[in-house]
């Protein structure tokens, strides 16, 4: 018998090891907060069977997550812990929503994770501070960026055909940008580390968070392949480090919706339904399966600053349609909401964040934004007329946009200003179009660039507000940084003095 036990011992050891491995569960993509307000937040994680990519993906795993929220200063637990079953239907994402929190207060949320309710171990922890609300005027800042082109940063030339290669050769380029070659490549995008050091109150991704259609020879058109794009993106260590401390807001553009310049027409994949499903599943816009969720919203950060985040894909009419009153990117409901909330705002500075440019200029070949020739000019011009009629342009109204792969600060003849945040990484950046260029949406040079990035580089836009004091007015500063955090350009704005009648 003893010999038999010795003979079988390796088998039992292997069996025990295998069962232990099968029982392991991780939060391989870390933890993330979204939709921060002065009284609430969404927090999510995704349960996985490992912490590294396997064949380019991070397999999910069914299990449980318990979220324990505490006030950071007192250590007092807020309410009862929230227990969530993470299932395949939602890509093993566990998401909770907190309401009725105290404004301007630091919180920490620790996740306990495991294969069942009774076997939970400590997982990731996240910290955040709720917005101040309209009665408090302490300093606040946020960063905005776009274009997280994973394949360009890490390299995937083998899956790009010649047509796609030529399409990506823009001004003064004879070859595609080479992948990042730094020793820290395994950590992900350098800009994320620079952003974390600045400790902004929140982070805004304006779209193109992933690229379903690039590289084009293995485009993501199905639920598993679209999910995979997010898995490989958010498993990068610098994303996990940043999101454990900085809450996020998200928007959608073309590449993370369907295809380049895509709208809601055409029978190509992914379908509109699938595109919207994956977006709302992967990013914390709100609770999973919330049928009444709106992807356009506004948040009051403090007394001096309010931000608006617009939706530019869900409600748009066809790109190819004739420009006029019926052509829209925003839809009637969103437009009415935008005007109403802007009119009601008492914030010193009103910052509207658009996934796509309204001024530019952009390339003359573009068809999918408000600056495009024959695009959505009527909607833009009508909105700008309303801005002038209500004198919001004199009340701290500014536009921040994503989409374009270069940074700029533009002003139009009416005095409306737009700041483009540029692409996050060097390998997805390029020189921009300038006012007066024959191949642009502004061949007559009606626009004026107060800043145009040159040479091209990745990076981000930091927006910071400082309250008024006895000796100075409140200030709003727009800082353009490269992907290593180096300051490239800075512009400061203050409220316009009130002129007595």
C-alpha positions in Angstrom: 0.0 0.0 0.0 2.8 2.4 0.9 4.4 1.8 -2.5 1.1 2.5 -4.2 0.7 5.8 -2.3 4.2 6.8 -3.3 3.5 5.9 -6.9 0.3 7.9 -7.0 1.6 10.9 -5.0 2.8 12.9 -8.0 -0.6 12.5 -9.6 -2.3 13.9 -6.4 0.2 16.7 -6.2 -0.5 17.6 -9.9 -4.2 17.3 -9.3 -4.0 19.6 -6.2 -1.9 22.1 -8.1 -4.2 22.1 -11.1 -7.3 22.7 -8.9 -5.5 25.5 -7.1 -4.6 27.1 -10.4 -8.1 26.8 -11.6 -9.4 28.4 -8.5 -7.2 31.5 -8.8 -8.9 34.7 -9.9 -7.5 38.1 -10.7 -8.4 41.6 -11.6 -5.9 41.7 -14.5 -6.9 45.1 -15.8 -6.9 46.8 -12.4 -9.8 49.0 -11.3 -11.4 52.1 -12.8 -13.7 54.8 -11.7 -16.0 56.7 -14.0 -18.7 59.5 -14.1 -17.5 61.2 -10.9 -19.8 63.9 -9.5 -20.0 65.8 -6.3 -22.1 63.0 -4.8 -21.4 59.8 -6.8 -19.2 57.6 -8.9 -19.2 54.3 -10.9 -16.4 51.8 -10.1 -15.6 48.7 -12.1 -13.1 45.9 -12.5 -12.9 42.8 -14.7 -12.2 39.3 -13.3 -9.6 37.3 -15.2 -7.8 34.0 -15.1 -4.4 35.6 -15.2 -2.5 38.9 -15.2 -0.8 38.7 -18.6 -1.9 38.4 -22.1 -2.3 34.9 -23.6 -2.3 34.8 -27.4 -3.0 38.5 -27.3 -6.0 38.4 -25.0 -6.7 38.3 -21.3 -9.3 35.5 -20.6 -12.1 36.5 -18.3 -13.3 34.3 -15.4 -16.6 34.1 -13.7 -16.5 35.0 -10.0 -17.6 37.5 -7.4 -16.4 41.0 -6.4 -17.2 42.8 -3.2 -16.7 46.6 -3.1 -16.0 48.2 0.2 -16.1 52.0 0.3 -14.6 54.1 3.0 -14.0 57.8 3.8 -10.3 58.2 3.5 -9.8 60.5 6.4 -11.9 58.7 9.0 -11.7 55.2 7.7 -15.4 54.8 8.3 -17.1 52.4 5.9 -19.8 54.0 3.7 -23.0 51.9 3.7 -22.8 48.2 3.3 -20.4 46.4 1.0 -21.7 45.8 -2.6 -21.4 42.2 -3.9 -21.5 41.7 -7.6 -21.5 38.5 -9.7 -19.2 38.9 -12.7 -20.5 36.8 -15.6 -19.6 36.1 -19.2 -22.6 38.1 -20.4 -20.9 41.3 -19.3 -17.4 40.1 -20.1 -16.8 39.3 -16.4 -17.0 43.0 -15.5 -18.3 43.9 -12.1 -19.5 47.4 -11.8 -21.1 49.3 -8.9 -22.5 52.8 -8.5 -22.4 55.0 -5.4 -24.7 57.9 -4.7 -25.3 60.3 -1.9 -21.6 60.8 -1.2 -20.2 63.9 0.4 -18.8 66.6 -1.9 -15.1 67.5 -1.9 -14.3 64.3 0.0 -11.6 61.7 -0.4 -12.7 58.1 -0.6 -11.0 54.7 -1.0 -12.7 51.6 -2.4 -11.2 48.2 -1.9 -12.4 45.2 -4.0 -12.4 41.7 -2.6 -12.5 39.1 -5.4 -12.9 35.3 -5.6 -14.5 32.4 -7.4 -17.5 32.4 -5.0 -19.0 34.5 -2.2 -17.2 32.7 0.6 -13.7 32.7 -0.9 -12.8 36.4 -1.4 -9.4 37.8 -1.2 -8.1 41.4 -1.3 -8.0 42.7 -4.8 -7.2 46.2 -6.2 -7.9 49.5 -4.3 -8.9 52.8 -5.9 -8.9 56.3 -4.5 -10.8 59.4 -5.6 -12.1 62.7 -4.5 -15.7 63.9 -5.3 -16.2 67.1 -7.1 -16.4 70.3 -5.0 -19.8 71.5 -6.3 -20.9 75.0 -7.2 -20.3 76.5 -3.7 -16.6 75.7 -3.4 -13.8 77.3 -5.4 -10.6 75.4 -4.6 -8.2 74.7 -7.6 -9.1 71.9 -9.9 -7.6 70.3 -13.1 -8.2 67.6 -15.6 -6.5 66.2 -18.7 -7.9 65.4 -22.1 -6.4 63.2 -24.8 -7.4 60.9 -27.7 -6.1 58.2 -30.1 -4.7 55.3 -28.0 -3.4 53.4 -30.9 -2.1 50.2 -29.3 -0.9 48.6 -32.6 1.1 51.7 -33.6 2.8 51.9 -30.2 3.6 48.2 -29.9 4.0 47.4 -33.7 1.9 45.3 -36.0 3.0 46.1 -39.5 2.3 42.5 -40.7 -1.5 43.2 -40.5 -1.5 46.4 -42.5 -2.0 46.2 -46.3 -0.6 48.6 -48.8 -3.8 50.6 -49.1 -3.9 51.2 -45.4 -0.2 52.1 -45.4 -0.7 54.8 -48.0 -3.7 56.1 -46.2 -1.6 56.8 -43.1 1.1 58.7 -44.9 0.2 62.3 -44.2 2.0 65.6 -44.7 5.8 65.2 -45.1 5.7 61.5 -44.3 7.3 58.8 -46.4 6.9 55.9 -44.0 4.7 55.0 -41.0 6.0 55.9 -37.6 8.1 53.2 -36.0 6.8 51.5 -32.9 8.0 52.8 -29.5 11.4 51.5 -28.7 12.0 52.6 -25.1 13.2 50.2 -22.4 9.9 50.8 -20.6 7.7 49.7 -23.5 6.2 46.9 -21.5 4.7 49.5 -19.1 2.6 51.1 -21.9 2.3 54.8 -22.9 4.8 57.2 -21.2 2.2 60.0 -21.2 0.1 58.1 -18.6 3.0 58.2 -16.1 3.4 62.0 -16.8 -0.3 62.5 -16.2 -0.3 60.6 -12.9 2.5 62.8 -11.6 0.4 65.9 -12.2 -2.5 64.4 -10.0 -5.4 65.8 -12.0 -8.9 65.6 -10.6 -10.0 63.5 -13.6 -9.1 62.1 -17.0 -11.1 62.5 -20.2 -10.7 60.1 -23.2 -12.4 61.8 -26.1 -12.7 58.6 -28.3 -10.5 56.3 -30.4 -9.8 54.5 -27.1 -9.3 51.4 -29.2 -9.0 51.0 -33.0 -11.4 48.3 -34.3 -10.3 48.9 -37.9 -6.5 49.1 -37.4 -4.5 47.1 -38.4 -7.1 46.4 -41.1 -6.1 42.8 -41.9 -7.3 41.6 -38.5 -10.0 44.2 -37.9 -12.3 43.6 -34.9 -15.8 43.1 -36.0 -17.2 40.5 -33.6 -17.9 40.6 -29.9 -14.8 38.6 -28.8 -12.4 40.5 -31.0 -13.9 43.9 -30.0 -13.6 43.0 -26.3 -10.0 41.9 -26.9 -9.1 45.4 -28.0 -10.0 46.7 -24.6 -8.3 43.9 -22.7 -4.9 44.4 -24.4 -5.3 48.2 -23.8 -6.2 48.3 -20.2 -3.9 45.5 -19.0 -0.9 47.8 -19.6 0.6 48.7 -16.2 0.6 52.5 -16.6 -3.2 52.4 -17.3 -3.7 50.4 -14.1 -1.6 52.8 -12.1 -3.3 55.9 -13.4 -6.8 54.7 -13.1 -6.3 53.5 -9.5 -5.9 57.2 -8.6 -7.6 59.3 -11.3 -11.3 58.9 -12.2 -12.3 58.8 -15.8 -14.8 60.1 -18.3 -15.2 58.5 -21.8 -16.5 59.5 -25.2 -16.7 57.6 -28.5 -15.4 58.5 -31.9 -15.2 56.6 -35.2 -12.5 53.9 -34.7 -14.0 52.7 -31.4 -17.5 52.9 -32.8 -17.5 51.1 -36.1 -14.9 52.2 -38.8 -13.0 55.2 -39.8 -15.4 58.1 -40.4 -18.2 55.7 -39.6 -21.9 56.6 -39.0 -25.0 54.5 -38.4 -25.5 53.4 -42.0 -24.1 50.4 -44.0 -24.4 46.7 -43.3 -20.7 46.3 -42.5 -19.6 44.9 -39.1 -19.6 45.8 -36.4 -23.2 46.6 -36.4 -24.5 49.8 -34.6 -26.1 47.6 -31.9 -22.9 45.7 -31.2 -20.8 48.9 -31.3 -23.0 50.5 -28.7 -23.2 47.4 -26.5 -19.4 46.9 -26.3 -18.8 50.6 -25.6 -21.2 50.7 -22.7 -20.0 47.4 -21.4 -16.3 48.1 -21.4 -16.4 51.7 -20.1 -18.1 53.0 -16.9 -20.6 55.4 -18.4 -23.2 54.0 -16.0 -24.6 50.8 -14.7 -24.6 47.7 -16.9 -27.9 47.1 -18.8 -29.2 50.6 -17.9 -31.7 51.2 -20.7 -32.1 54.9 -19.9 -28.4 55.8 -20.0 -27.4 58.9 -21.8 -23.8 59.3 -23.2 -24.1 63.1 -23.2 -23.8 64.7 -19.8 -22.5 67.6 -17.8 -20.7 67.9 -14.4 -20.2 70.8 -12.2 -16.6 70.5 -10.9 -16.5 73.6 -8.6 -17.8 77.1 -8.5 -15.6 78.2 -11.4 -15.7 75.2 -13.7 -18.4 73.0 -15.4 -17.7 70.5 -18.2 -20.0 69.1 -20.9 -19.2 65.8 -22.6 -21.0 65.4 -25.9 -22.1 62.3 -27.9 -21.2 62.5 -31.6 -21.9 59.0 -33.0 -25.1 57.5 -31.6 -27.6 60.1 -32.9 -26.0 61.3 -36.1 -27.7 61.3 -39.5 -25.7 59.9 -42.5 -22.4 61.6 -43.3 -23.2 61.7 -47.0 -26.5 63.5 -46.5 -27.0 67.0 -47.8 -26.0 69.7 -45.2 -29.0 71.5 -43.8 -31.5 71.7 -40.9 -32.1 68.0 -40.9 -28.5 66.9 -40.8 -27.2 66.4 -37.3 -24.4 64.9 -35.3 -26.0 65.6 -32.0 -29.7 65.0 -32.5 -32.5 67.3 -31.4 -32.7 66.0 -27.9 -29.1 66.4 -27.1 -29.0 69.9 -28.8 -31.9 71.1 -26.7 -30.3 69.7 -23.5 -27.0 71.3 -24.4 -28.5 74.8 -24.9 -30.6 74.5 -21.8 -27.8 73.4 -19.5 -25.4 75.9 -20.9 -27.9 78.7 -20.3 -28.6 77.6 -16.7 -24.9 77.3 -15.7 -23.5 79.8 -13.3 -19.9 78.5 -13.7 -17.2 81.0 -14.4 -15.8 78.8 -17.1 -17.9 76.5 -19.3 -15.9 73.8 -21.2 -17.6 71.8 -23.9 -15.7 68.7 -24.8 -16.4 67.4 -28.3 -15.0 64.1 -29.7 -14.4 65.8 -33.0 -13.4 69.4 -34.1 -15.7 72.2 -34.8 -13.1 74.7 -36.1 -9.9 72.9 -37.0 -9.1 73.4 -39.8 -9.2 69.7 -40.9 -8.3 68.0 -44.1 -10.6 68.8 -47.0 -11.2 65.1 -47.5 -12.9 64.6 -44.2 -16.7 64.1 -44.1 -17.6 63.3 -40.6 -17.3 66.4 -38.4 -18.6 69.9 -37.9 -15.6 71.4 -39.7 -15.8 69.1 -42.8 -16.7 70.7 -46.1 -20.3 69.6 -46.7 -20.3 67.9 -43.4 -22.3 69.2 -40.5 -21.6 72.9 -41.0 -25.3 74.0 -40.7 -25.6 72.5 -37.2 -22.3 74.1 -36.1 -23.1 77.5 -37.5 -26.6 77.5 -35.9 -25.1 76.6 -32.6 -22.4 79.3 -32.9 -25.1 81.8 -33.7 -26.9 80.8 -30.5 -23.7 81.1 -28.5 -23.3 84.7 -29.9 -27.0 85.6 -29.4 -26.8 84.5 -25.7 -23.4 86.1 -25.3 -22.0 82.8 -23.8 -18.8 83.6 -25.7 -18.3 86.4 -23.2 -19.1 84.2 -20.3 -16.2 81.7 -20.3 -17.3 79.3 -23.0 -14.6 77.2 -24.7 -14.4 74.1 -26.8 -12.0 71.3 -26.3 -11.9 68.6 -29.0 -10.3 65.2 -29.7 -10.0 63.2 -32.9 -7.2 65.2 -34.6 -3.7 63.9 -34.2 -2.1 67.2 -33.5 -2.5 69.9 -30.8 -3.7 73.4 -31.6 -5.5 76.4 -30.3 -7.8 78.0 -32.8 -10.1 81.1 -32.9 -12.7 81.8 -35.5 -13.8 85.3 -36.7 -16.6 85.3 -34.2 -14.2 84.9 -31.3 -15.0 81.3 -30.4 -12.0 79.3 -29.3 -11.2 75.6 -29.7 -8.3 73.6 -28.1 -7.4 70.3 -29.7 -5.8 67.8 -27.2 -3.9 65.8 -29.8 -3.0 62.1 -29.8 -1.7 60.4 -26.7 1.4 58.8 -28.2 4.1 60.0 -30.6 3.5 57.0 -33.0 -0.1 58.2 -33.6 0.7 61.9 -34.0 1.4 64.0 -37.1 1.6 67.6 -38.3 -1.7 69.3 -38.5 -3.5 71.3 -41.2 -3.0 75.1 -41.0 -5.5 77.9 -41.8 -5.3 79.0 -45.4 -4.1 75.6 -46.8 -5.5 74.6 -50.1 -6.1 71.0 -48.9 -8.0 72.1 -45.7 -11.5 73.0 -44.6 -10.3 76.7 -44.4 -8.7 77.5 -47.7 -9.5 81.2 -47.3 -7.7 81.4 -44.0 -10.6 82.7 -42.0 -9.5 80.9 -38.9 -6.4 81.9 -36.8 -4.1 79.5 -35.0 -2.8 80.9 -31.7 -0.8 77.7 -31.3 0.0 74.9 -33.7 2.1 72.0 -32.6 5.4 71.6 -34.6 7.2 69.2 -34.6 4.5 66.5 -34.2 4.4 64.6 -31.0 2.0 62.8 -28.8 0.8 64.1 -25.5 -2.3 65.7 -23.8 -4.0 68.9 -22.8 -4.2 69.8 -19.2 -7.0 72.3 -18.1 -6.6 73.9 -14.7 -8.7 76.5 -12.9 -7.5 78.7 -10.1 -10.1 80.6 -7.9 -10.2 84.4 -7.7 -8.4 86.1 -4.8 -8.5 89.6 -3.4 -6.0 90.7 -6.0 -6.9 88.7 -9.1 -9.7 87.2 -11.0 -10.2 83.4 -11.4 -8.0 81.9 -14.1 -8.4 79.1 -16.6 -5.2 77.7 -18.0 -4.8 75.4 -21.0 -1.4 73.6 -21.0 -0.2 71.5 -23.9 2.2 68.7 -23.0 4.1 66.1 -25.0 4.0 62.4 -24.2 6.7 62.8 -21.5 4.9 65.6 -19.8 7.1 68.4 -21.1 5.1 71.7 -21.4 4.9 72.8 -25.0 2.6 75.8 -24.8 0.4 77.5 -22.3 -2.6 79.9 -22.6 -4.4 81.6 -19.8 -8.0 83.0 -19.8 -9.9 85.1 -17.3 -13.5 86.2 -17.0 -14.2 89.2 -19.1 -14.7 92.4 -17.0 -18.3 93.5 -16.6 -18.7 96.8 -18.5 -21.3 99.1 -16.8 -24.1 100.2 -19.1 
